[in-house]
């Protein structure tokens, strides 16, 4: 996890805490309960619901009782001076820092908003270099190398690959005649992918291939260029990448202007 990624975690958390609260300015400040003289308003309830996803499953009475219980525990903690405890103070300071940090990053993002046009331009640029090859293959998986060599001998004599896979393979694809369907290189263990990438369509391996699963005899049936993912499916990932770049640039600007002495 990079520093920028770690920095975005309190940003996301603090933004959810701080800015969901700011959006409630129009909510009613109508008092719905008092606890030892402390008011609980409709705005308090709405804020609590927004910041606690599980609270949405509670009915109004249960939600009210939860807020009352929280207020009672809070008041008891204050009366016992727990807010003055050094450990609690350290945690409060950390939370305060995260909230302010979140506000700063939110403000930086607003000053240079990310548009769909920008994201689409990045997608189109990446699309120009997109070249993922997919393979369609069958394999026969065996425990011993000698067994795999016997299978290759039978294939050399004209045996049907799928029939041999159904009879001899110990892998889960045996029922499908060893058919692995279409797959990209990264979906298989490296040794398997590397061997398949060197084969010609219609050929089978003349030497058994060993992987962590056992000994393989492979037949490459076809190849094709994979369809690239749609813009909508990768837009969140691209947005996250741009956000990290924005935060990185923001921090770089601050560091360039700052006087920093490391001892």
Backbone as CSV, one residue per row, in Angstrom:
resi,resn,N_x,N_y,N_z,CA_x,CA_y,CA_z,C_x,C_y,C_z
1,UNK,0.847,-1.198,0.000,0.000,0.000,0.000,0.879,1.243,0.000
2,UNK,0.698,2.101,-0.984,1.508,3.309,-1.085,1.044,4.352,-0.091
3,UNK,1.907,5.377,0.104,1.545,6.467,1.015,0.275,7.163,0.542
4,UNK,0.183,7.395,-0.780,-1.001,8.084,-1.316,-2.258,7.271,-1.049
5,UNK,-2.160,5.943,-1.234,-3.316,5.078,-0.973,-3.705,5.137,0.491
6,UNK,-2.697,5.071,1.372,-2.994,5.143,2.814,-3.624,6.480,3.175
7,UNK,-3.175,7.518,2.489,-3.694,8.852,2.768,-5.157,8.964,2.370
8,UNK,-5.538,8.241,1.336,-6.915,8.307,0.861,-7.887,7.601,1.802
9,UNK,-7.371,6.710,2.665,-8.260,5.997,3.590,-8.891,6.954,4.599
10,UNK,-8.087,7.741,5.335,-8.734,8.707,6.229,-9.523,9.752,5.464
11,UNK,-9.092,10.052,4.222,-9.848,10.990,3.383,-11.257,10.474,3.164
12,UNK,-11.356,9.190,2.771,-12.677,8.608,2.507,-13.508,8.540,3.775
13,UNK,-12.842,8.121,4.889,-13.566,8.005,6.157,-14.004,9.364,6.671
14,UNK,-13.076,10.291,6.663,-13.375,11.617,7.192,-14.395,12.334,6.331
15,UNK,-14.310,12.139,5.028,-15.286,12.762,4.140,-16.679,12.245,4.438
16,UNK,-16.777,10.919,4.677,-18.083,10.344,4.994,-18.633,10.923,6.284
17,UNK,-17.718,11.150,7.264,-18.153,11.695,8.548,-18.494,13.176,8.432
18,UNK,-17.564,13.932,7.851,-17.682,15.383,7.867,-18.697,15.901,6.875
19,UNK,-18.558,15.456,5.629,-19.344,16.083,4.581,-20.752,15.516,4.468
20,UNK,-20.971,14.289,4.969,-22.350,13.841,5.039,-23.080,14.678,6.076
21,UNK,-22.347,15.090,7.111,-22.939,15.959,8.120,-23.261,17.322,7.563
22,UNK,-22.354,17.867,6.743,-22.588,19.205,6.181,-23.816,19.228,5.282
23,UNK,-24.098,18.102,4.644,-25.232,18.072,3.733,-26.566,18.088,4.457
24,UNK,-26.518,18.021,5.772,-27.758,17.969,6.548,-28.198,19.347,7.031
25,UNK,-27.599,20.378,6.486,-27.898,21.725,6.960,-29.382,22.056,6.874
26,UNK,-30.033,21.469,5.870,-31.452,21.765,5.666,-32.348,20.880,6.523
27,UNK,-31.763,19.881,7.215,-32.567,19.000,8.052,-33.143,19.762,9.242
28,UNK,-34.204,19.205,9.760,-34.884,19.855,10.880,-34.051,19.730,12.156
29,UNK,-34.002,20.836,12.935,-33.352,20.774,14.236,-34.393,20.588,15.329
30,UNK,-35.528,20.047,14.929,-36.605,19.776,15.877,-36.133,18.777,16.932
31,UNK,-36.377,19.113,18.206,-35.974,18.241,19.307,-36.961,17.082,19.412
32,UNK,-36.431,15.868,19.383,-37.290,14.687,19.460,-37.137,13.954,20.790
33,UNK,-36.097,14.294,21.555,-35.904,13.680,22.875,-34.878,14.496,23.640
34,UNK,-34.910,14.366,24.960,-33.871,14.973,25.799,-33.342,13.911,26.751
35,UNK,-32.041,13.958,27.022,-31.411,13.003,27.921,-30.626,13.809,28.953
36,UNK,-31.157,13.879,30.167,-30.538,14.701,31.211,-30.304,16.134,30.732
37,UNK,-31.291,16.639,30.008,-31.223,18.019,29.536,-30.537,18.195,28.188
38,UNK,-29.911,17.153,27.663,-29.238,17.239,26.352,-30.241,16.881,25.259
39,UNK,-30.377,17.763,24.261,-31.323,17.555,23.179,-30.822,16.553,22.144
40,UNK,-31.745,15.742,21.664,-31.510,14.908,20.475,-32.483,15.394,19.414
41,UNK,-31.957,15.799,18.265,-32.800,16.391,17.221,-32.966,15.427,16.043
42,UNK,-33.871,15.816,15.146,-34.052,15.036,13.921,-32.754,15.020,13.104
43,UNK,-32.027,16.112,13.163,-30.765,16.189,12.449,-29.758,15.178,13.005
44,UNK,-29.749,15.011,14.343,-28.874,14.019,14.959,-29.210,12.614,14.456
45,UNK,-30.499,12.319,14.355,-30.928,11.003,13.891,-30.500,10.782,12.446
46,UNK,-30.736,11.778,11.600,-30.375,11.635,10.178,-28.871,11.477,9.991
47,UNK,-28.115,12.244,10.766,-26.659,12.143,10.669,-26.193,10.758,11.100
48,UNK,-26.760,10.260,12.181,-26.392,8.943,12.683,-26.722,7.862,11.657
49,UNK,-27.872,7.976,10.988,-28.275,6.998,9.977,-27.320,7.034,8.783
50,UNK,-26.882,8.228,8.394,-25.986,8.339,7.245,-24.604,7.776,7.539
51,UNK,-24.148,7.920,8.767,-22.803,7.478,9.111,-22.742,6.048,9.629
52,UNK,-23.889,5.399,9.785,-23.942,4.018,10.269,-24.888,3.227,9.384
53,UNK,-24.334,2.499,8.446,-25.144,1.804,7.443,-26.109,0.802,8.071
54,UNK,-25.711,0.152,9.164,-26.567,-0.863,9.770,-27.797,-0.262,10.438
55,UNK,-27.738,1.045,10.732,-28.876,1.671,11.413,-30.099,1.733,10.518
56,UNK,-29.904,1.593,9.206,-31.044,1.656,8.291,-32.039,0.533,8.499
57,UNK,-31.572,-0.563,9.136,-32.456,-1.703,9.375,-33.301,-1.521,10.634
58,UNK,-33.049,-0.453,11.405,-33.777,-0.232,12.649,-35.058,0.556,12.405
59,UNK,-36.099,0.233,13.180,-37.313,1.045,13.105,-37.090,2.319,13.919
60,UNK,-38.027,3.259,13.844,-37.850,4.570,14.468,-37.646,4.465,15.975
61,UNK,-38.403,3.586,16.620,-38.290,3.444,18.077,-36.935,2.871,18.472
62,UNK,-36.485,1.838,17.747,-35.194,1.215,18.045,-34.059,2.205,17.804
63,UNK,-34.183,2.997,16.743,-33.162,3.987,16.428,-33.083,5.040,17.524
64,UNK,-34.243,5.493,17.997,-34.281,6.485,19.070,-33.649,5.927,20.342
65,UNK,-33.967,4.682,20.668,-33.409,4.071,21.874,-31.896,3.914,21.763
66,UNK,-31.415,3.652,20.571,-29.973,3.515,20.370,-29.275,4.849,20.607
67,UNK,-29.844,5.915,20.083,-29.249,7.237,20.284,-29.301,7.646,21.756
68,UNK,-30.395,7.324,22.430,-30.505,7.628,23.856,-29.453,6.859,24.651
69,UNK,-29.264,5.571,24.318,-28.259,4.757,25.014,-26.865,5.315,24.785
70,UNK,-26.571,5.733,23.542,-25.270,6.315,23.236,-25.030,7.589,24.045
71,UNK,-26.061,8.419,24.138,-25.929,9.676,24.877,-25.704,9.410,26.366
72,UNK,-26.404,8.415,26.900,-26.234,8.075,28.320,-24.814,7.598,28.601
73,UNK,-24.294,6.733,27.728,-22.925,6.222,27.907,-21.927,7.366,27.764
74,UNK,-22.166,8.255,26.799,-21.278,9.395,26.586,-21.251,10.294,27.820
75,UNK,-22.438,10.600,28.349,-22.510,11.464,29.526,-21.827,10.814,30.725
76,UNK,-21.991,9.501,30.870,-21.349,8.795,31.976,-19.824,8.853,31.835
77,UNK,-19.340,8.684,30.607,-17.890,8.740,30.365,-17.344,10.121,30.703
78,UNK,-18.067,11.173,30.325,-17.620,12.538,30.614,-17.606,12.778,32.122
79,UNK,-18.646,12.283,32.802,-18.730,12.494,34.257,-17.587,11.811,34.997
80,UNK,-17.052,10.746,34.409,-15.946,10.023,35.033,-14.590,10.531,34.559
81,UNK,-14.610,11.554,33.711,-13.362,12.152,33.247,-12.599,11.327,32.230
82,UNK,-13.294,10.385,31.568,-12.603,9.540,30.599,-12.117,10.329,29.393
83,UNK,-12.775,11.473,29.133,-12.331,12.300,28.005,-10.977,12.940,28.269
84,UNK,-10.542,12.920,29.539,-9.245,13.500,29.898,-8.128,12.447,29.886
85,UNK,-8.509,11.182,29.722,-7.528,10.108,29.684,-6.564,10.328,28.509
86,UNK,-5.259,10.109,28.738,-4.262,10.380,27.699,-4.490,9.543,26.453
87,UNK,-4.859,8.293,26.664,-5.104,7.416,25.511,-6.307,7.901,24.703
88,UNK,-7.366,8.290,25.407,-8.568,8.802,24.729,-8.234,10.107,24.014
89,UNK,-7.468,10.972,24.676,-7.079,12.240,24.056,-6.290,12.003,22.772
90,UNK,-5.406,11.005,22.794,-4.606,10.695,21.600,-5.509,10.233,20.452
91,UNK,-6.504,9.404,20.802,-7.427,8.931,19.762,-8.281,10.073,19.219
92,UNK,-8.723,10.969,20.116,-9.519,12.116,19.674,-8.701,13.026,18.756
93,UNK,-7.431,13.212,19.105,-6.559,14.031,18.266,-6.372,13.405,16.889
94,UNK,-6.251,12.079,16.872,-6.093,11.373,15.594,-7.354,11.517,14.743
95,UNK,-8.522,11.382,15.384,-9.786,11.544,14.661,-9.925,12.968,14.139
96,UNK,-9.548,13.935,14.962,-9.631,15.341,14.545,-8.720,15.599,13.347
97,UNK,-7.510,15.034,13.409,-6.578,15.186,12.294,-7.159,14.582,11.022
98,UNK,-7.739,13.388,11.123,-8.310,12.716,9.953,-9.474,13.503,9.354
99,UNK,-10.311,14.083,10.225,-11.451,14.853,9.726,-10.968,16.098,8.985
100,UNK,-9.997,16.799,9.570,-9.468,18.002,8.916,-8.721,17.630,7.635
101,UNK,-7.961,16.526,7.691,-7.265,16.046,6.506,-8.272,15.721,5.402
102,UNK,-9.367,15.074,5.774,-10.408,14.765,4.796,-10.995,16.012,4.183
103,UNK,-11.195,17.033,5.010,-11.735,18.297,4.503,-10.767,18.949,3.524
104,UNK,-9.458,18.882,3.818,-8.454,19.473,2.935,-8.409,18.758,1.590
105,UNK,-8.454,17.424,1.620,-8.416,16.665,0.374,-9.695,16.853,-0.431
106,UNK,-10.809,16.934,0.262,-12.083,17.197,-0.416,-12.034,18.552,-1.110
107,UNK,-11.481,19.529,-0.431,-11.367,20.858,-1.003,-10.428,20.859,-2.223
108,UNK,-9.334,20.090,-2.131,-8.391,19.996,-3.248,-9.050,19.346,-4.457
109,UNK,-9.874,18.332,-4.211,-10.584,17.654,-5.299,-11.594,18.590,-5.965
110,UNK,-12.266,19.378,-5.147,-13.271,20.299,-5.688,-12.635,21.381,-6.554
111,UNK,-11.403,21.759,-6.222,-10.732,22.804,-6.992,-10.278,22.299,-8.359
112,UNK,-10.179,20.985,-8.504,-9.783,20.390,-9.787,-10.614,19.130,-10.009
113,UNK,-11.920,19.291,-10.276,-12.833,18.143,-10.355,-12.491,17.195,-11.502
114,UNK,-12.794,15.936,-11.292,-12.549,14.898,-12.297,-13.801,14.743,-13.157
115,UNK,-13.665,14.910,-14.446,-14.806,14.808,-15.357,-14.807,13.456,-16.061
116,UNK,-15.991,13.043,-16.521,-16.102,11.818,-17.306,-15.296,11.927,-18.597
117,UNK,-15.202,13.138,-19.130,-14.433,13.355,-20.358,-12.965,13.007,-20.136
118,UNK,-12.433,13.419,-18.987,-11.048,13.115,-18.657,-10.845,11.610,-18.487
119,UNK,-11.782,10.969,-17.794,-11.684,9.529,-17.574,-11.778,8.769,-18.891
120,UNK,-12.669,9.232,-19.775,-12.841,8.565,-21.074,-11.578,8.716,-21.925
121,UNK,-10.910,9.856,-21.826,-9.671,10.072,-22.585,-8.591,9.098,-22.128
122,UNK,-8.506,8.871,-20.816,-7.536,7.912,-20.280,-7.883,6.501,-20.752
123,UNK,-9.166,6.181,-20.726,-9.624,4.867,-21.181,-9.262,4.647,-22.648
124,UNK,-9.526,5.646,-23.480,-9.232,5.528,-24.911,-7.736,5.355,-25.155
125,UNK,-6.925,6.053,-24.362,-5.477,5.939,-24.508,-5.005,4.530,-24.144
126,UNK,-5.560,3.989,-23.065,-5.194,2.639,-22.652,-5.694,1.606,-23.655
127,UNK,-6.809,1.921,-24.303,-7.394,1.012,-25.277,-6.477,0.823,-26.482
128,UNK,-5.729,1.860,-26.822,-4.819,1.786,-27.965,-3.730,0.737,-27.750
129,UNK,-3.363,0.537,-26.487,-2.303,-0.429,-26.171,-2.848,-1.758,-25.659
130,UNK,-4.179,-1.910,-25.727,-4.791,-3.127,-25.188,-4.588,-4.288,-26.164
131,UNK,-3.916,-5.303,-25.704,-3.686,-6.467,-26.555,-3.569,-7.704,-25.670
132,UNK,-4.705,-8.252,-25.320,-4.741,-9.434,-24.461,-5.150,-10.634,-25.298
133,UNK,-4.293,-11.623,-25.330,-4.567,-12.833,-26.086,-5.278,-13.846,-25.201
134,UNK,-6.285,-14.491,-25.757,-6.998,-15.562,-25.057,-6.769,-16.875,-25.787
135,UNK,-6.806,-17.952,-25.010,-6.543,-19.280,-25.559,-7.711,-20.214,-25.251
136,UNK,-7.961,-21.146,-26.163,-8.942,-22.204,-25.939,-8.183,-23.520,-25.999
137,UNK,-8.182,-24.238,-24.900,-7.343,-25.433,-24.824,-8.026,-26.541,-24.032
138,UNK,-7.488,-27.741,-24.230,-7.847,-28.899,-23.422,-6.575,-29.411,-22.752
139,UNK,-6.738,-30.118,-21.661,-5.556,-30.733,-21.049,-5.933,-32.044,-20.381
140,UNK,-4.923,-32.866,-20.236,-5.058,-34.125,-19.506,-4.084,-34.040,-18.338
141,UNK,-4.605,-34.105,-17.134,-3.792,-33.967,-15.924,-3.544,-35.341,-15.322
142,UNK,-2.266,-35.633,-15.064,-1.883,-36.932,-14.521,-0.918,-36.751,-13.354
143,UNK,-0.858,-37.751,-12.489,-0.016,-37.635,-11.294,1.449,-37.932,-11.599
144,UNK,1.702,-38.846,-12.540,3.066,-39.258,-12.831,3.476,-38.855,-14.241
145,UNK,4.747,-38.523,-14.405,5.266,-38.151,-15.718,5.161,-39.309,-16.693
146,UNK,5.415,-40.507,-16.197,5.364,-41.689,-17.065,3.967,-41.891,-17.645
147,UNK,2.946,-41.600,-16.836,1.564,-41.732,-17.320,1.285,-40.705,-18.415
148,UNK,1.822,-39.504,-18.236,1.640,-38.460,-19.244,2.352,-38.835,-20.542
149,UNK,3.524,-39.438,-20.427,4.268,-39.864,-21.615,3.505,-40.945,-22.374
150,UNK,2.835,-41.830,-21.642,2.027,-42.870,-22.293,0.857,-42.250,-23.061
151,UNK,0.254,-41.219,-22.488,-0.848,-40.529,-23.151,-0.362,-39.898,-24.458
152,UNK,0.807,-39.274,-24.415,1.362,-38.641,-25.616,1.617,-39.698,-26.695
153,UNK,2.090,-40.877,-26.284,2.314,-41.969,-27.244,0.997,-42.373,-27.901
154,UNK,-0.073,-42.456,-27.120,-1.379,-42.815,-27.664,-1.887,-41.741,-28.624
155,UNK,-1.639,-40.480,-28.304,-2.033,-39.392,-29.200,-1.253,-39.468,-30.509
156,UNK,0.020,-39.811,-30.414,0.845,-39.948,-31.614,0.309,-41.068,-32.516
157,UNK,-0.341,-42.025,-31.901,-0.883,-43.160,-32.655,-2.302,-42.884,-33.158
158,UNK,-2.804,-41.658,-32.902,-4.099,-41.273,-33.453,-5.262,-41.268,-32.481
159,UNK,-5.001,-41.440,-31.194,-6.081,-41.440,-30.202,-6.736,-40.060,-30.130
160,UNK,-8.023,-40.038,-29.778,-8.764,-38.771,-29.654,-8.441,-38.124,-28.314
161,UNK,-8.064,-36.857,-28.354,-7.624,-36.154,-27.146,-8.736,-36.095,-26.100
162,UNK,-9.939,-35.675,-26.518,-11.030,-35.513,-25.549,-11.430,-36.835,-24.917
163,UNK,-11.370,-37.920,-25.686,-11.709,-39.234,-25.142,-10.668,-39.660,-24.104
164,UNK,-9.400,-39.420,-24.422,-8.351,-39.753,-23.452,-8.486,-38.918,-22.186
165,UNK,-8.827,-37.648,-22.350,-9.005,-36.772,-21.180,-10.132,-37.282,-20.295
166,UNK,-11.221,-37.703,-20.916,-12.369,-38.216,-20.148,-12.005,-39.463,-19.358
167,UNK,-11.122,-40.299,-19.938,-10.775,-41.571,-19.309,-9.611,-41.459,-18.325
168,UNK,-8.622,-40.614,-18.654,-7.374,-40.628,-17.901,-7.147,-39.419,-16.992
169,UNK,-7.685,-38.285,-17.342,-7.363,-37.067,-16.595,-7.885,-37.120,-15.164
170,UNK,-7.060,-36.622,-14.245,-7.466,-36.551,-12.838,-8.015,-35.165,-12.479
171,UNK,-8.047,-34.256,-13.450,-8.520,-32.897,-13.200,-10.029,-32.783,-13.303
172,UNK,-10.591,-31.696,-12.752,-12.050,-31.500,-12.770,-12.624,-31.339,-14.180
173,UNK,-11.779,-31.015,-15.162,-12.282,-30.830,-16.528,-12.411,-32.150,-17.279
174,UNK,-12.096,-33.264,-16.640,-12.151,-34.567,-17.313,-13.539,-34.850,-17.879
175,UNK,-14.575,-34.473,-17.140,-15.946,-34.716,-17.586,-16.271,-33.984,-18.875
176,UNK,-15.557,-32.896,-19.144,-15.753,-32.114,-20.368,-14.686,-32.448,-21.413
177,UNK,-14.079,-33.615,-21.281,-13.041,-33.993,-22.221,-11.797,-33.140,-22.094
178,UNK,-11.558,-32.634,-20.896,-10.383,-31.801,-20.645,-10.542,-30.364,-21.086
179,UNK,-11.736,-29.988,-21.519,-11.967,-28.639,-22.066,-11.830,-27.585,-20.968
180,UNK,-10.941,-26.605,-21.188,-10.732,-25.511,-20.241,-11.447,-24.241,-20.685
181,UNK,-12.073,-24.276,-21.852,-12.748,-23.092,-22.370,-11.739,-22.015,-22.746
182,UNK,-12.231,-20.795,-22.847,-11.361,-19.654,-23.171,-10.767,-19.085,-21.891
183,UNK,-9.489,-18.740,-21.928,-8.832,-18.161,-20.762,-7.705,-17.244,-21.208
184,UNK,-7.416,-16.253,-20.368,-6.275,-15.368,-20.582,-5.081,-15.937,-19.830
185,UNK,-3.891,-15.512,-20.201,-2.671,-16.070,-19.616,-2.653,-15.966,-18.097
186,UNK,-3.105,-14.818,-17.570,-3.018,-14.601,-16.120,-3.972,-15.476,-15.317
187,UNK,-4.880,-16.183,-15.998,-5.827,-17.047,-15.298,-5.229,-18.411,-14.978
188,UNK,-4.098,-18.721,-15.587,-3.454,-20.018,-15.372,-2.122,-19.821,-14.657
189,UNK,-1.594,-20.910,-14.099,-0.271,-20.826,-13.485,0.732,-20.484,-14.589
190,UNK,1.823,-19.773,-14.254,2.751,-19.272,-15.271,3.289,-20.345,-16.218
191,UNK,3.653,-21.513,-15.680,4.226,-22.565,-16.534,3.242,-22.992,-17.619
192,UNK,1.979,-23.104,-17.238,0.941,-23.535,-18.179,0.750,-22.470,-19.264
193,UNK,0.617,-21.210,-18.842,0.395,-20.116,-19.793,1.565,-19.965,-20.756
194,UNK,2.779,-20.072,-20.225,3.959,-19.915,-21.067,4.046,-21.002,-22.126
195,UNK,3.688,-22.221,-21.754,3.729,-23.314,-22.729,2.656,-23.120,-23.800
196,UNK,1.449,-22.763,-23.384,0.357,-22.575,-24.336,0.694,-21.473,-25.342
197,UNK,1.340,-20.412,-24.858,1.655,-19.267,-25.716,2.629,-19.621,-26.832
198,UNK,3.373,-20.716,-26.677,4.357,-21.108,-27.694,3.812,-22.155,-28.672
199,UNK,2.591,-22.607,-28.451,2.029,-23.697,-29.263,1.301,-23.176,-30.503
200,UNK,1.199,-24.031,-31.491,0.423,-23.728,-32.685,-0.972,-24.306,-32.524
201,UNK,-1.937,-23.642,-33.131,-3.316,-24.122,-33.040,-3.429,-25.538,-33.601
202,UNK,-4.130,-26.383,-32.846,-4.329,-27.767,-33.276,-3.261,-28.724,-32.791
203,UNK,-2.195,-28.199,-32.198,-1.092,-29.064,-31.744,-1.270,-29.459,-30.282
204,UNK,-0.556,-30.496,-29.885,-0.529,-30.891,-28.477,0.924,-31.024,-28.038
205,UNK,1.163,-30.944,-26.749,2.529,-30.964,-26.224,3.163,-32.336,-26.434
206,UNK,4.394,-32.321,-26.928,5.117,-33.566,-27.167,5.896,-34.004,-25.933
207,UNK,6.000,-33.084,-24.967,6.640,-33.404,-23.694,5.683,-33.003,-22.573
208,UNK,5.546,-33.822,-21.538,4.656,-33.462,-20.423,5.120,-32.181,-19.733
209,UNK,4.171,-31.415,-19.262,4.463,-30.168,-18.530,4.124,-30.363,-17.059
210,UNK,5.090,-30.034,-16.201,4.856,-30.166,-14.760,4.480,-28.822,-14.155
211,UNK,3.404,-28.809,-13.348,3.032,-27.657,-12.543,2.762,-28.154,-11.124
212,UNK,2.316,-27.265,-10.272,2.008,-27.641,-8.887,0.870,-28.650,-8.805
213,UNK,0.101,-28.789,-9.891,-1.058,-29.684,-9.870,-0.724,-31.092,-10.365
214,UNK,0.399,-31.232,-11.042,0.769,-32.535,-11.587,1.391,-32.377,-12.962
215,UNK,1.211,-33.418,-13.805,1.778,-33.435,-15.155,0.666,-33.241,-16.184
216,UNK,0.888,-32.308,-17.096,-0.133,-31.943,-18.073,0.276,-32.353,-19.485
217,UNK,-0.731,-32.791,-20.233,-0.625,-32.890,-21.687,-1.651,-31.903,-22.222
218,UNK,-1.225,-30.972,-23.052,-2.088,-29.853,-23.453,-2.337,-29.881,-24.956
219,UNK,-3.547,-29.548,-25.342,-3.885,-29.344,-26.753,-4.450,-27.933,-26.913
220,UNK,-3.811,-27.149,-27.779,-4.291,-25.793,-28.056,-5.253,-25.853,-29.240
221,UNK,-6.503,-25.458,-29.001,-7.515,-25.538,-30.055,-7.665,-24.240,-30.837
222,UNK,-7.540,-23.086,-30.141,-7.749,-21.823,-30.845,-7.187,-20.670,-30.020
223,UNK,-7.011,-19.527,-30.683,-6.599,-18.292,-30.007,-7.446,-17.141,-30.542
224,UNK,-7.503,-16.066,-29.757,-8.230,-14.875,-30.190,-7.780,-13.680,-29.359
225,UNK,-8.064,-12.502,-29.874,-7.810,-11.278,-29.107,-9.005,-11.025,-28.201
226,UNK,-8.738,-10.799,-26.930,-9.830,-10.601,-25.969,-10.513,-9.260,-26.186
227,UNK,-11.812,-9.237,-25.946,-12.564,-7.989,-25.997,-12.174,-7.123,-24.805
228,UNK,-11.875,-5.851,-25.033,-11.510,-4.982,-23.901,-12.712,-4.737,-22.992
229,UNK,-12.484,-4.457,-21.723,-13.595,-4.148,-20.817,-14.257,-2.840,-21.230
230,UNK,-15.539,-2.714,-20.937,-16.262,-1.488,-21.280,-15.796,-0.323,-20.403
231,UNK,-16.006,0.880,-20.885,-15.620,2.073,-20.129,-16.330,2.114,-18.779
232,UNK,-17.627,1.820,-18.771,-18.397,1.884,-17.522,-17.868,0.896,-16.476
233,UNK,-17.380,-0.258,-16.935,-16.924,-1.275,-15.976,-15.597,-0.905,-15.320
234,UNK,-14.771,-0.119,-16.020,-13.456,0.240,-15.465,-13.387,1.699,-14.999
235,UNK,-14.469,2.449,-15.205,-14.457,3.868,-14.824,-14.136,4.079,-13.341
236,UNK,-14.709,3.300,-12.407,-14.358,3.506,-10.993,-12.869,3.305,-10.726
237,UNK,-12.252,2.338,-11.379,-10.831,2.078,-11.179,-9.991,3.229,-11.744
238,UNK,-10.393,3.735,-12.910,-9.665,4.860,-13.500,-9.819,6.098,-12.620
239,UNK,-11.031,6.316,-12.104,-11.272,7.466,-11.229,-10.383,7.392,-9.986
240,UNK,-10.268,6.212,-9.405,-9.427,6.045,-8.222,-7.977,6.368,-8.555
241,UNK,-7.526,5.930,-9.729,-6.158,6.209,-10.152,-5.927,7.714,-10.289
242,UNK,-6.905,8.413,-10.889,-6.781,9.856,-11.070,-6.824,10.564,-9.722
243,UNK,-7.669,10.087,-8.809,-7.726,10.670,-7.468,-6.368,10.568,-6.784
244,UNK,-5.730,9.418,-6.916,-4.411,9.237,-6.306,-3.396,10.195,-6.923
245,UNK,-3.503,10.400,-8.229,-2.608,11.353,-8.887,-2.856,12.769,-8.388
246,UNK,-4.140,13.132,-8.246,-4.491,14.463,-7.763,-3.920,14.694,-6.362
247,UNK,-4.108,13.699,-5.486,-3.599,13.825,-4.120,-2.077,13.917,-4.129
248,UNK,-1.435,13.111,-4.985,0.017,13.154,-5.089,0.515,14.524,-5.522
249,UNK,-0.167,15.117,-6.507,0.220,16.451,-6.982,0.006,17.506,-5.906
250,UNK,-1.114,17.369,-5.193,-1.446,18.312,-4.114,-0.362,18.279,-3.029
251,UNK,0.042,17.071,-2.640,1.056,16.935,-1.600,2.415,17.434,-2.098
252,UNK,2.718,17.160,-3.364,3.985,17.632,-3.931,4.054,19.161,-3.892
253,UNK,2.950,19.817,-4.229,2.909,21.279,-4.183,3.163,21.784,-2.767
254,UNK,2.549,21.125,-1.783,2.751,21.514,-0.388,4.203,21.311,0.041
255,UNK,4.796,20.192,-0.365,6.185,19.909,0.010,7.138,20.894,-0.654
256,UNK,6.847,21.251,-1.906,7.724,22.198,-2.623,7.737,23.569,-1.957
257,UNK,6.629,23.949,-1.347,6.530,25.262,-0.717,6.949,25.246,0.749
258,UNK,7.087,24.046,1.305,7.347,23.940,2.750,8.847,23.900,3.051
259,UNK,9.172,24.282,4.287,10.529,24.119,4.786,10.548,22.894,5.669
260,UNK,11.183,21.841,5.198,11.171,20.562,5.905,12.588,20.189,6.325
261,UNK,12.770,19.922,7.597,14.069,19.513,8.114,13.930,18.140,8.766
262,UNK,14.606,17.158,8.197,14.547,15.802,8.731,15.818,15.536,9.526
263,UNK,15.664,15.199,10.792,16.825,14.989,11.664,16.947,13.518,12.040
